[in-house]
Each structure stands twice: as structure tokens, then as C-alpha cells.
């Protein structure tokens, strides 16, 4: 049975992140019960507040990435704004930021400065290229890391320009890597009492996704160079997308036993013993012929339902290629809350991805709200620092604190 106390209850996160990679890290901590104070730079806050889809000035993108956080919006270039952050740092367990390298230092909050205020704090920096090296100071985003890692070169048709992934694979997974580093550092602190600085980058994470490509190119001394091959895998077969009657269908039957299952489903039990297809090396050497045989079988079938029935019967790994709307409506994704319907006080109900981690002792989806800009200015300064209402009002009047309607 799930406990009522959140797993990260009592941990406090000072969050200097915006857009996606950093906010993913802090959002997951909020999902797990940490108190996250999102520091937004006046006057406009997180730039993702302007990312589509917007309704009446409220961004669904911002809501999705910042549920469960408190918003403190202030002008960090004013001495009074920087002073507030210096007062807050000793109250927090974690500080996370994803500015370009050097920016947090110019604001006065590099790790050495933060450590001097709170020796036990865990500080996490997330960037495109890392904090050091020839590329470190260049501006960058998800797709920039994708391009430098070699991953982008692998996506698309061989005779055409590489194709962009249309989702935030790099940003979101880098955010998860940041979360992993923070949790490991907090565990270390529990054992030793020591805080530390941790970091990750989009390029680090993207390059780590090279499962076959790097060692293949290195071990073969360039004889086996991975290339983009469109709808089919460059190194194992059959693994690719074929045309069904109503939708594209992915099959992944590249191991010997899975290939045999596919052949049985197709009514071609002879193919696994065919010299052209006996091993993966043989199948790759004769890939076009193998693709032709499989596609002709697809074309001969009465409909996709019969294909799926046979694949289920013979345990062939496959999937219909769903569009986003179909995925949102799929009963498996719904039942498992992979898709979750949330309610925002401005936008009403809409669907977002669910929290992808599950714990036996923790409720998976607490009710969380995304803040309006600077919504918690007063409560944060009162509760953490004991500021009087008059002092808070003065800071608002002087423009040190800022609020917005959405």
C-alpha cells in the first residue's frame, strides 16, 4: 500500500531552470514530493511561458513542465534581488540551473559561492556541451547536441538531409540524467554529510545513446560505418517499418528465434534455412530481397487485424505506428496512466504525459498545479526568511519582485 508521505518530503530545491531539460529534473523532484521554488527572472520569467500551445496567455507547455513548483519572480541584477537568493540558499538542499556556462557565476551563484553559503548543498548544472571544453560557451539546445553527437546523422533517408526528431528526447532524458546525479549526491550526503557539484549535458547524454554505432565504427577501424538507412535499421534485420493496409507497421525480428517466428507467421518456414537469410550477416547482405518478400506478404493480407492476429499468435515483436492522437487514445496508455489528464485552473482539463516512474510505496500522480508568474513571492519570503508584509510590499513597489496574471 502506498504511504501518505511523499518520498522526497522535506527536501527543498532552488530551481533556476527554464524551458525543458532543467525543468524536467525539478519537475520529477516535485512529483516525488520535494518542495521546489522556481526562481524566474523578472519581468517575463521562464521563456517557456510563451511556448505554444497558448490559450488566453497561458502556456500548456509551461504548465506541463512546472506543475508542483512555487514561483518566485525577482530581478537578480538588483542587489536586493541577489540578496534574497543569498538568504535562501542556506535553507535548501539542492540548487539546479541550466543557464549557459558562466551565467550563474556572473549572477554571483557559481558553486564556490553557493558552497560558501551552504556547504551541504547539492548543486546541479545542466548545459548543452558541458561546463568546459572548446564548445562549452556556445549557445545550444536539444537538436544542437543531437547534431554534434552523431545521432542526427543517423535519422532519415540515406540520400536526403537528416531528419529532426519531433520530440524532446535529448532535453527530457538529460533532465532525467540530472535527476539521477542529484539523487546519487543526496545519498552520498546522507552517508557523509558532504554536498557537492554535479553536472550533465545534452551532448554527454546524446552521445551515450550510441548503442551500436561508436563501438562498431571503432572496432571495425572504419570498415563498418553506421549510416542513416531510412525506415530500416542499419545493422540488424529485419528491423524496420513496412506498409500495412491502414497504417505503417514496425517489426523487430532480428534475432534467430524471432526471425523464425516471423517466418512462421508469414507461412514461410523455409526462410530461416535459406542461405540468403540464415544469419543476421546474411540477411543484411540480402536486405532488399528480404524487405521485398516481407512487404509482398503484407500486401497479400486482407487487413492489418489479420497481420496483428498472426503476429500475436507467433509472438512476433511488432507495433502499429500510431500518430499522437492515436497514442493518446490507446487503452493501454490510458489504463497505465502513461497518458494523464490534468486540470489547470486557467486551461481546464487536458492530456499530458504521465510520470514515467512507479514506486510501490508512493502514490504516482499527486495533484499538482503550475504557478502563475511570481505567485508565491510573498509566501516564500515570509515562510523562509521571515519578511514582513511591509518589506515585501516595498520590494514589489521597487520592482525587485514581479508578478504576472498567467
Secondary structure, 3 states (H helix, E strand, C coil): CCECCCCCCCCEEEEECCCCHHHHHHHHHHHCCCEEEEEEECCCCCHHHHCCCEECCEEHHHHHHHECEEEEEECCCCHHHHHHHHHHHCCCCEEEECCCCCHHHHCCCCHHHHHHHCCCCEEEEEECCCCCCCCCCCCCCHHHHHHHCCCHHHCCCCCCCCCCCCCCHHHHHHHHHHHHHHHHHHHHHHHHCCCEEEEEEHHHHHHHCCCCHHHHHHHCCCCCCCCCCCCECCCCCCEEEEECCCCEEEEECCCHHHHHHHHHHCCCCCHHHCCCCCCHHHHHHCHHHHHHHHHHHHHHCCCHHHHHHHHHHCCCCEEECCCHHHHHHCHHHHHCCCEEEEEECCCEEEEEECCCCCECCECCCCCCCECCCCCCHHHHHHHHHCCCHHHHHHHHHCCCECCCCC
